[in-house]
Structure formats: structure tokens, C-alpha cells
Amino acid sequence: MTSSCENFVALRTVTVVLRHGNRSLQVNALLDDGSSRSYVNADVAAELGLIGKSQRIAVRVLNGRHEEFDTMPVALQLNSIDGSIKKTFNVLTTKKATGGMKTIDWTKHRHRII
């Protein structure tokens, strides 16, 4: 990338529908090949009415560091936008999976990318 793009980080995302019972929510899912677990933001879990038992976990992050936080294991269904794929899976809740990162409209910056 050129020096004008140093402040941008490109992460793979896909739009999906999360479903639990009769509730559903369209979200952007972050595809993280380096993660061995799946997470959902706590506000999304609450919106879907997901309930579980709270527990404290430790996760490894960059440079061998560990972080601890409270989470709630829950099960939900992930659907493709067109409904052709439906997969039930277990996730852990977290306050904000992407931290303070903001969504970037890449169409506004495409001229700055090599």
C-alpha cells in the first residue's frame, strides 16, 4: 500500500443473517483465519434474545499476550443473504469484537490503493 493508506487496515468481511428463534439480524461478519473461536457482539446477542451462562475466559492475542474477559457461550444460526446456506454454530459473546475499528467505505478510497 502507498503511504497515503497507512491508516487503513483491510479485513475480510461478509454480510450474513444471524437468526435465533423468530428473530434475525443482518450483520457484517469478520473472517479471521487466525482465530480458533467465533464471537458475536453482546449487543447483537441481546437483540437476538440469546441467553447463556456467563463465564470468564482468557484468550491469546498478539505477541503472546493474554486478555481475560467475561463471555456467554450461545448457539445461533448463520444464514447466507440468499438463504441457501444455513448453519447452526456455537459462539462466545464479547463487548466489541473489532475493538475501536470503524467501517471504511473503500469506494471512496480506491484511488489511493495500489
Backbone as a printed PyTorch tensor [residue, N CA C, xyz], in Angstrom:
tensor([[[  0.8380,  -1.1790,   0.0000],
         [  0.0000,   0.0000,   0.0000],
         [  0.8850,   1.2450,   0.0000]],

        [[  0.3800,   2.3090,  -0.5370],
         [  1.1280,   3.5570,  -0.5380],
         [  1.0750,   4.1820,   0.8390]],

        [[  1.9600,   5.1530,   1.0760],
         [  1.9940,   5.8010,   2.3880],
         [  0.6980,   6.5270,   2.7040]],

        [[ -0.0730,   6.9080,   1.6780],
         [ -1.3340,   7.5980,   1.9370],
         [ -2.3880,   6.6720,   2.5260]],

        [[ -2.1460,   5.3550,   2.4980],
         [ -3.1090,   4.3870,   3.0270],
         [ -2.6520,   3.7700,   4.3350]],

        [[ -1.6400,   4.3070,   4.9650],
         [ -1.1000,   3.7070,   6.1690],
         [ -2.1020,   3.5710,   7.2960]],

        [[ -3.1170,   4.4010,   7.3440],
         [ -4.0870,   4.3670,   8.4290],
         [ -5.2170,   3.3740,   8.1970]],

        [[ -5.2220,   2.7060,   7.0440],
         [ -6.2820,   1.7660,   6.7350],
         [ -5.8260,   0.3360,   6.9790]],

        [[ -6.7310,  -0.4910,   7.4540],
         [ -6.4960,  -1.9240,   7.5830],
         [ -7.6350,  -2.6170,   6.8610]],

        [[ -7.3240,  -3.4510,   5.8960],
         [ -8.3480,  -4.1670,   5.1380],
         [ -8.5480,  -5.5530,   5.7460]],

        [[ -9.7500,  -5.8300,   6.2010],
         [-10.0990,  -7.1380,   6.7660],
         [-11.2140,  -7.7450,   5.9230]],

        [[-11.1780,  -9.0690,   5.8000],
         [-12.2140,  -9.7460,   5.0140],
         [-13.5090,  -9.7930,   5.8150]],

        [[-14.5900,  -9.3550,   5.2000],
         [-15.9060,  -9.4120,   5.8310],
         [-16.9230,  -9.9450,   4.8290]],

        [[-18.0180, -10.4320,   5.3660],
         [-19.1210, -10.9010,   4.5320],
         [-20.4180, -10.5620,   5.2660]],

        [[-21.4230, -10.1380,   4.5210],
         [-22.7260,  -9.8510,   5.1110],
         [-23.4990, -11.1550,   5.2590]],

        [[-24.0150, -11.3940,   6.4650],
         [-24.7730, -12.6110,   6.7670],
         [-26.0070, -12.2380,   7.5900]],

        [[-26.8870, -13.2040,   7.7600],
         [-28.0520, -13.0430,   8.6270],
         [-27.8740, -13.9930,   9.8050]],

        [[-27.9250, -13.4440,  11.0110],
         [-27.8960, -14.2540,  12.2240],
         [-29.3250, -14.4410,  12.6780]],

        [[-29.6630, -15.6700,  13.0910],
         [-31.0470, -15.9730,  13.4560],
         [-31.0780, -16.7750,  14.7530]],

        [[-32.0570, -16.4460,  15.5890],
         [-32.3330, -17.2190,  16.7990],
         [-33.8420, -17.1740,  17.0100]],

        [[-34.4740, -18.3390,  16.9260],
         [-35.9320, -18.3800,  17.0340],
         [-36.5590, -17.5830,  15.9040]],

        [[-37.4710, -16.6640,  16.2500],
         [-38.1280, -15.8600,  15.2170],
         [-37.4430, -14.5100,  14.9980]],

        [[-36.2960, -14.3020,  15.6320],
         [-35.5590, -13.0420,  15.4710],
         [-34.3900, -13.2270,  14.5080]],

        [[-34.1300, -12.2190,  13.6980],
         [-32.9780, -12.2620,  12.7980],
         [-32.3880, -10.8610,  12.6750]],

        [[-31.1190, -10.8370,  12.3030],
         [-30.3940,  -9.5790,  12.2090],
         [-29.3230,  -9.7150,  11.1340]],

        [[-29.2720,  -8.7670,  10.2110],
         [-28.2370,  -8.7630,   9.1840],
         [-27.0150,  -8.0450,   9.7380]],

        [[-25.8450,  -8.6940,   9.6520],
         [-24.6050,  -8.1400,  10.1940],
         [-23.4620,  -8.3670,   9.2080]],

        [[-22.3740,  -7.6480,   9.4090],
         [-21.1320,  -7.9010,   8.6740],
         [-20.2650,  -8.7910,   9.5480]],

        [[-19.9440,  -9.9710,   9.0550],
         [-19.1160, -10.9240,   9.7980],
         [-17.6610, -10.7530,   9.3790]],

        [[-16.7870, -10.6820,  10.3510],
         [-15.3470, -10.5880,  10.1100],
         [-14.7900, -11.9970,   9.9700]],

        [[-14.1000, -12.2650,   8.8870],
         [-13.5000, -13.5800,   8.6490],
         [-12.0600, -13.5270,   9.1410]],

        [[-11.7800, -14.2080,  10.2360],
         [-10.4650, -14.1560,  10.8700],
         [ -9.8470, -15.5420,  10.8610]],

        [[ -8.9550, -15.7860,   9.9180],
         [ -8.3070, -17.0900,   9.7990],
         [ -7.4460, -17.4260,  10.9980]],

        [[ -7.0450, -16.4240,  11.7710],
         [ -6.1690, -16.6520,  12.9070],
         [ -6.9010, -16.9820,  14.1940]],

        [[ -8.2140, -16.9540,  14.1750],
         [ -8.9870, -17.2170,  15.3870],
         [ -9.4720, -18.6580,  15.4150]],

        [[ -9.4150, -19.2770,  16.5850],
         [ -9.9040, -20.6440,  16.7300],
         [-11.3130, -20.6740,  17.3100]],

        [[-11.8750, -19.5070,  17.6050],
         [-13.2280, -19.3940,  18.1580],
         [-14.0200, -18.3610,  17.3770]],

        [[-15.3390, -18.4650,  17.4800],
         [-16.2210, -17.4790,  16.8620],
         [-16.8400, -16.6220,  17.9490]],

        [[-16.9680, -15.3350,  17.6640],
         [-17.5030, -14.3810,  18.6340],
         [-18.6350, -13.5890,  18.0020]],

        [[-19.5450, -13.1270,  18.8560],
         [-20.6120, -12.2340,  18.4380],
         [-20.6640, -11.1000,  19.4630]],

        [[-20.8970,  -9.8980,  18.9900],
         [-21.0020,  -8.7790,  19.9140],
         [-22.1810,  -8.9840,  20.8580]],

        [[-21.9900,  -8.6030,  22.1110],
         [-23.0160,  -8.8020,  23.1410],
         [-24.3190,  -8.0910,  22.7900]],

        [[-24.2410,  -6.9130,  22.1610],
         [-25.4680,  -6.2040,  21.7980],
         [-26.2490,  -6.9510,  20.7130]],

        [[-25.5440,  -7.6330,  19.8190],
         [-26.2040,  -8.4470,  18.7970],
         [-26.8690,  -9.6550,  19.4590]],

        [[-26.1610, -10.3040,  20.3910],
         [-26.7300, -11.4450,  21.1210],
         [-27.9910, -11.0320,  21.8760]],

        [[-27.9550,  -9.8650,  22.5040],
         [-29.1290,  -9.3750,  23.2420],
         [-30.2870,  -9.1060,  22.2880]],

        [[-29.9990,  -8.5100,  21.1440],
         [-31.0360,  -8.2140,  20.1440],
         [-31.7050,  -9.4950,  19.6460]],

        [[-30.9390, -10.5780,  19.5730],
         [-31.4740, -11.8700,  19.1210],
         [-32.1130, -12.6640,  20.2590]],

        [[-32.0170, -12.1610,  21.4950],
         [-32.6020, -12.8530,  22.6350],
         [-31.8070, -14.0680,  23.0850]],

        [[-30.5110, -14.0790,  22.8160],
         [-29.6620, -15.2130,  23.2050],
         [-29.3440, -15.1470,  24.6950]],

        [[-29.4520, -16.2880,  25.3610],
         [-29.2010, -16.3680,  26.7970],
         [-28.2490, -17.5280,  27.0570]],

        [[-27.3040, -17.3100,  27.9510],
         [-26.3610, -18.3510,  28.3260],
         [-25.7960, -18.0540,  29.7000]],

        [[-24.9470, -18.9430,  30.1620],
         [-24.3330, -18.7860,  31.4700],
         [-23.0140, -18.0250,  31.3180]],

        [[-22.8540, -16.9470,  32.0650],
         [-21.6590, -16.1210,  31.9790],
         [-20.4410, -16.8700,  32.5260]],

        [[-19.3030, -16.6760,  31.8690],
         [-18.0490, -17.2740,  32.3190],
         [-16.9040, -16.3450,  31.9540]],

        [[-15.7760, -16.5000,  32.6320],
         [-14.5870, -15.7010,  32.3580],
         [-13.6130, -16.5670,  31.5700]],

        [[-13.0640, -16.0070,  30.4720],
         [-12.1090, -16.7560,  29.6610],
         [-10.8560, -15.9120,  29.4300]],

        [[ -9.7850, -16.5840,  29.0630],
         [ -8.5420, -15.9260,  28.6700],
         [ -8.2810, -16.2920,  27.2090]],

        [[ -7.9200, -15.2980,  26.4210],
         [ -7.5950, -15.5260,  25.0180],
         [ -6.2030, -14.9940,  24.7230]],

        [[ -5.5240, -15.6580,  23.8000],
         [ -4.2120, -15.1780,  23.3530],
         [ -4.4250, -14.1550,  22.2490]],

        [[ -3.7180, -13.0450,  22.3650],
         [ -3.7780, -12.0090,  21.3380],
         [ -2.3810, -11.8490,  20.7590]],

        [[ -2.0880, -10.7500,  20.1490],
         [ -0.7860, -10.5460,  19.5100],
         [  0.3780, -10.6190,  20.4840]],

        [[  1.5040, -11.0450,  19.9700],
         [  2.7670, -11.0780,  20.7050],
         [  2.7190, -11.9230,  21.9740]],

        [[  1.9350, -12.9970,  21.9740],
         [  1.8860, -13.9120,  23.1000],
         [  1.1600, -13.3860,  24.3220]],

        [[  0.5370, -12.2300,  24.2140],
         [ -0.1990, -11.6640,  25.3460],
         [ -1.5370, -12.3880,  25.5170]],

        [[ -2.0480, -12.3380,  26.7490],
         [ -3.3590, -12.8960,  27.0720],
         [ -4.2680, -11.7770,  27.5520]],

        [[ -5.5240, -11.8810,  27.2060],
         [ -6.5290, -10.9700,  27.7330],
         [ -7.6530, -11.8080,  28.3230]],

        [[ -8.2130, -11.3510,  29.4240],
         [ -9.3440, -12.0250,  30.0580],
         [-10.5780, -11.1480,  29.9350]],

        [[-11.7250, -11.8040,  29.7470],
         [-12.9850, -11.0640,  29.7240],
         [-14.1350, -12.0210,  30.0200]],

        [[-15.2630, -11.4370,  30.4080],
         [-16.4760, -12.2140,  30.6560],
         [-17.1840, -12.4410,  29.3340]],

        [[-17.7070, -13.6360,  29.1750],
         [-18.3830, -14.0130,  27.9450],
         [-19.5620, -14.9150,  28.2780]],

        [[-20.3660, -15.1820,  27.2820],
         [-21.5060, -16.0690,  27.4400],
         [-21.5610, -16.9650,  26.2070]],

        [[-21.3560, -18.2660,  26.3580],
         [-21.4790, -19.1540,  25.1990],
         [-22.9490, -19.2840,  24.7880]],

        [[-23.2160, -19.1180,  23.4950],
         [-24.5840, -19.1970,  22.9730],
         [-24.5630, -19.8970,  21.6210]],

        [[-25.7040, -20.3870,  21.1960],
         [-25.8430, -21.0250,  19.8840],
         [-26.7790, -20.1730,  19.0400]],

        [[-26.4310, -20.0250,  17.7680],
         [-27.2880, -19.2910,  16.8480],
         [-27.1530, -19.8640,  15.4580]],

        [[-27.9900, -19.3940,  14.5650],
         [-27.9450, -19.8670,  13.1850],
         [-27.4020, -18.7560,  12.2990]],

        [[-26.4620, -19.1010,  11.4310],
         [-25.9090, -18.1760,  10.4610],
         [-26.4770, -18.5470,   9.1010]],

        [[-27.0360, -17.5700,   8.4200],
         [-27.6070, -17.7950,   7.0990],
         [-26.9330, -16.8910,   6.0810]],

        [[-26.7660, -17.3850,   4.8690],
         [-26.3120, -16.5250,   3.7850],
         [-27.4530, -15.5530,   3.4640]],

        [[-27.1220, -14.4560,   2.8130],
         [-28.1290, -13.4490,   2.4800],
         [-29.2440, -14.0470,   1.6280]],

        [[-28.8950, -14.9240,   0.6920],
         [-29.9200, -15.5120,  -0.1780],
         [-30.6300, -16.7040,   0.4620]],

        [[-30.2100, -17.1170,   1.6770],
         [-30.8660, -18.2040,   2.3880],
         [-30.4410, -19.5960,   1.9450]],

        [[-29.4980, -19.6860,   1.0110],
         [-29.0910, -21.0020,   0.5030],
         [-28.2040, -21.7570,   1.4890]],

        [[-27.5760, -21.0490,   2.4130],
         [-26.7290, -21.6760,   3.4230],
         [-27.2840, -21.3640,   4.7990]],

        [[-27.4590, -22.3960,   5.6150],
         [-27.9310, -22.2470,   6.9860],
         [-27.0810, -23.1450,   7.8700]],

        [[-26.4340, -22.5510,   8.8470],
         [-25.5260, -23.3100,   9.7080],
         [-25.7140, -22.8780,  11.1530]],

        [[-26.0280, -23.8290,  12.0370],
         [-26.1180, -23.5480,  13.4650],
         [-24.7390, -23.7640,  14.0690]],

        [[-24.3030, -22.8250,  14.8930],
         [-22.9910, -22.9500,  15.4990],
         [-22.9370, -22.2480,  16.8410]],

        [[-21.9020, -22.5710,  17.6220],
         [-21.7100, -22.0010,  18.9520],
         [-20.7310, -20.8410,  18.8740]],

        [[-21.0530, -19.7730,  19.5860],
         [-20.2040, -18.5840,  19.6260],
         [-20.0600, -18.1200,  21.0680]],

        [[-19.0950, -17.2410,  21.2890],
         [-18.9340, -16.5820,  22.5770],
         [-19.2470, -15.1080,  22.3920]],

        [[-19.8550, -14.5030,  23.3850],
         [-20.1400, -13.0770,  23.3000],
         [-18.9240, -12.2710,  23.7300]],

        [[-18.8260, -11.0760,  23.2050],
         [-17.7870, -10.1240,  23.5860],
         [-18.3590,  -8.7200,  23.4390]],

        [[-17.7790,  -7.7620,  24.1540],
         [-18.3200,  -6.3980,  24.0850],
         [-18.2500,  -5.8360,  22.6760]],

        [[-17.1000,  -5.9030,  22.0480],
         [-16.9470,  -5.3990,  20.6880],
         [-15.8010,  -6.1460,  20.0180]],

        [[-16.1490,  -7.0860,  19.1710],
         [-15.1570,  -7.9710,  18.5570],
         [-14.0910,  -7.2160,  17.7700]],

        [[-14.4330,  -6.1010,  17.1820],
         [-13.4720,  -5.3730,  16.3550],
         [-12.8390,  -4.1960,  17.0890]],

        [[-13.0350,  -4.1180,  18.3810],
         [-12.4430,  -3.0170,  19.1420],
         [-12.9510,  -1.6830,  18.6570]],

        [[-12.0570,  -0.7300,  18.4560],
         [-12.4590,   0.6110,  18.0280],
         [-12.3950,   0.8240,  16.5300]],

        [[-12.2110,  -0.2580,  15.7510],
         [-12.1240,  -0.0850,  14.3010],
         [-13.4450,   0.3950,  13.7270]],

        [[-13.3530,   1.2570,  12.7510],
         [-14.5280,   1.7900,  12.0600],
         [-14.6170,   1.1750,  10.6700]],

        [[-15.8320,   1.0890,  10.1550],
         [-16.0400,   0.6030,   8.8030],
         [-15.5710,   1.6660,   7.8180]],

        [[-14.8690,   1.2320,   6.7960],
         [-14.3620,   2.1460,   5.7770],
         [-15.1150,   1.9000,   4.4750]],

        [[-15.5750,   2.9780,   3.8510],
         [-16.1860,   2.8800,   2.5300],
         [-15.0520,   2.8930,   1.5130]],

        [[-14.6200,   1.7100,   1.0980],
         [-13.4630,   1.5950,   0.2260],
         [-13.6880,   2.2260,  -1.1280]],

        [[-14.9250,   2.3900,  -1.5540],
         [-15.1690,   3.0320,  -2.8510],
         [-14.7010,   4.4840,  -2.8340]],

        [[-14.6710,   5.1090,  -1.6780],
         [-14.2010,   6.4900,  -1.5710],
         [-12.6780,   6.5740,  -1.5680]],

        [[-11.9910,   5.4690,  -1.3250],
         [-10.5350,   5.4660,  -1.1990],
         [ -9.8420,   4.5940,  -2.2410]],

        [[-10.5720,   4.0270,  -3.1680],
         [ -9.9900,   3.0730,  -4.1120],
         [ -8.8820,   3.6950,  -4.9580]],

        [[ -8.9230,   4.9700,  -5.1950],
         [ -7.8700,   5.6270,  -5.9750],
         [ -6.5480,   5.6970,  -5.2260]],

        [[ -6.5660,   5.4890,  -3.9040],
         [ -5.3630,   5.5820,  -3.0690],
         [ -4.6750,   4.2380,  -2.8840]],

        [[ -5.2660,   3.1680,  -3.3630],
         [ -4.7350,   1.8150,  -3.1690],
         [ -3.9760,   1.3780,  -4.4070]],

        [[ -2.8360,   0.7680,  -4.1770],
         [ -2.0230,   0.2740,  -5.2990],
         [ -2.7070,  -0.9140,  -5.9340]]])
